[in-house]
Amino acid sequence: MKKQDQAGAHARALDGFTPLFGAERPAARRLPARAAVLAACLGVANGALAEAEKTLSSVTVTANQEQQDGYRATKTRVGKVVQDPHDVPQAITTVTRALIEEQEANSLREALRNVSGLTFNAAEGGRAGDNMNLRGFYTFGDMYLDGIRDTAQYNREVFNLEQIDVLRGAAAMLFGRGQAGGVINQVSKTPMLYGINKVGVGVGTDGFREIKADLNQRLADTTALRLNVMNRDEGSARSNPYTGTEPEIHRMGFAPSIAFGLGTNHEVTLSHLWVKTQDRPDYGIPFVNKRPNEAMAKAGNYYGVDGNFDDSETNVSTLNYLFKISPDTQWRTVLRAANYKRAYWAVAGQGTLTANSTQQQAKTRQFDTNNYVLQSDLNTAFNLLGMRHELVTGVEYLNEDSIRWALRNLGTASNPLYKPGQFTTGAPATYKGETYSAYVQDTLEFIPDWKLTLGVRRDIMRSEYFTNAAFSGNFSENSYRAGLSWQPTAAQHYYAGWSDSFSPTADLYQLSGSQYPAERSKVIELGSKWLLADGNVSLRTSLYRAVKDWERNTDLESTATILTRKRQSDGIELEVAGRITDKWEVFSGVSYIHAEIREVAPGNGNPNFIGQAPRNTPRKTFNLWTTYQLPYGFKVGGGMEYKSRRYGGSPTGTAAFNPNWVDSYTRWDAMVSYDQPKYTVKFNVQNIFDKVYYDALYDNGGFTVPGQARRFILSTEYKF
């Protein structure tokens, strides 16, 4: 195919894109009544519409039937405009819905196992919930839902997600303050004029039970309604040897959305996400002689007691308006109100496990956070001075209001009892922040096949933090992005990029070293992307250097700690995704990171840590998932996840470098499915060889959490 023909085919493929927008414990086992009512309404509406279609004249609809990606994503809005990830001059990993469903990955955490260079942090103090490191840097300030900050501390589910985009490297120009590792953006499911309704049930070992549904209904020519619901319970292979108590997960979710004007120049989408969790958390096991307590891990011992709880309720309401001014110009405005409530009492895995371990570093906390966001983006393309320009500009207002309490012991020292809403007499920690942002980015094709991207963002942040000490912060910071791309054909992309980011103290509802300047990160990246097998397979490589100054401690228990003055990560990544043949599909990534502490904290830093590797940053990670389509609707698949040795512990005092650490591990999974037009039956085996491995590592090295034991899950899905 000639170069011009390839480019034309590529452009025609992009033309088809549609924008992505941006109690009592037993109650957790029941779906909410409103979900049942709305599901019934869907059925009535479906029947009424079918009857009407028998008598009404035919209507021409401009939308296409749902085309779900396989493992190779073909669209993303992580760069503020709808693009093929192949065209973005920055490394992107996209975990698609097909990959999530085949692996039976039910939480965001499980889905992110497909991202090389990513590790999990165990929680303590206030930093409970989804907490990951990417390229060696923490990301809990870089969580987004449809392009809007989602940094509250809770456990995220995937039942309402279309895909997960991980934009690697500093991204403050596009998203605002953040870190050097990258942005994790969750992309919600939205209504479609055509779609397949699905209802599924799954059962498995260790008390696994799940019911979920994805229902989409066209209500009129350009109006559609979608409803996603989920209810899941999980037990564990681990238990307290004295009481028999196990870690438990009880989660349910309800996500209705309605869209008007689909396929027209004015599209309006209104959506709500409600997630409730009632878990008994697992804080893992302690270290002994710098290693995890192997005897406890192999015996499946668990520190928790029956009274432990981790209860949360999340409500996120979003109004999205898309105005297609012309084929080359779109204006998108989003208004969001979100409330996050959470309370927990958890026993950390430290000390000696006894018949009454409730005195072993019990952690109690309750949060109530409200976020309000107004975001407006304009993108347009035009010719000026003989060059093609792709301009993206926007403004954003973010209001954050959070309060945090410690819970009061209603029992005794030897037999404690905690309940949500029972606070200590001490003053709560409060955080109030307002951020005003504006950005502009232009990508210009200055000669054929060569594009230059330049962008700048201004963030003005006003914050007030109060706990034992009060702090008011006023920050005005610029963030920049630059990239040079060469695309000699539609199937090839070579780029060089530079980006930076910042994160001031009092961000993320914590005070951290107010006497020091904001964290600053700078990332330079060289990369290449290829489309192979007629565009069905994407292959990308990237080589990067990330430098971070004035890194704060990630533990909320510390109020004025600088972990390191300067850190640096040098790395290389390789990733492949797509359909190699009509029957064989692969998703795989490998990452090598050389991370190093370059300068320690001034005043109290330990010089023995200079030149050493930072915490929870394995040098090598590798992930693989592959499937093969057999005759008669059968499919077999499997994969693995590998992480090399990781350190725990923070540089303190003047001791020699001798941190806790966990071994490398390899976990294998497998799947077989039988797929028919109306139904699918699937059998998954997670951790086939029942490998004892350590999944999450606490930042300060006190404990680590063993990973998923071998589990069997049988699921079925009915499609209509």
BELKALIN-V771245 format. One record per run of one state. SS is the DSSP state (2 for helix, 1 for strand, 0 for the rest). FROM is the first residue (numbers start at 1). LEN is the number of residues. If there is no record, write none. Layout:
SS;FROM;LEN + SS;FROM;LEN
This chain:
0;1;2 + 2;3;13 + 0;16;9 + 2;25;5 + 0;30;3 + 2;33;23 + 0;56;20 + 1;76;1 + 0;77;6 + 1;83;1 + 0;84;1 + 2;85;3 + 0;88;4 + 1;92;5 + 2;97;7 + 0;104;3 + 1;107;1 + 2;108;7 + 0;115;3 + 1;118;5 + 0;123;9 + 1;132;3 + 0;135;2 + 1;137;2 + 0;139;4 + 1;143;3 + 0;146;2 + 1;148;2 + 0;150;7 + 1;157;1 + 0;158;3 + 1;161;8 + 0;169;3 + 2;172;4 + 0;176;6 + 1;182;7 + 0;189;9 + 1;198;7 + 0;205;3 + 1;208;13 + 0;221;2 + 1;223;12 + 0;235;4 + 1;239;1 + 0;240;8 + 1;248;13 + 0;261;5 + 1;266;15 + 0;281;4 + 1;285;4 + 0;289;2 + 1;291;2 + 0;293;1 + 2;294;6 + 0;300;1 + 1;301;1 + 0;302;7 + 1;309;18 + 0;327;2 + 1;329;19 + 0;348;14 + 1;362;23 + 0;385;2 + 1;387;19 + 0;406;1 + 1;407;1 + 0;408;15 + 1;423;1 + 0;424;5 + 1;429;19 + 0;448;2 + 1;450;17 + 0;467;3 + 1;470;17 + 0;487;5 + 1;492;12 + 0;504;3 + 2;507;3 + 0;510;9 + 1;519;14 + 0;533;4 + 1;537;16 + 0;553;9 + 1;562;18 + 0;580;4 + 1;584;17 + 0;601;6 + 2;607;3 + 0;610;10 + 1;620;10 + 0;630;1 + 2;631;3 + 1;634;10 + 0;644;2 + 1;646;2 + 0;648;13 + 1;661;2 + 0;663;2 + 1;665;11 + 0;676;3 + 1;679;8 + 0;687;7 + 1;694;5 + 0;699;4 + 1;703;4 + 0;707;4 + 1;711;9 + 0;720;1
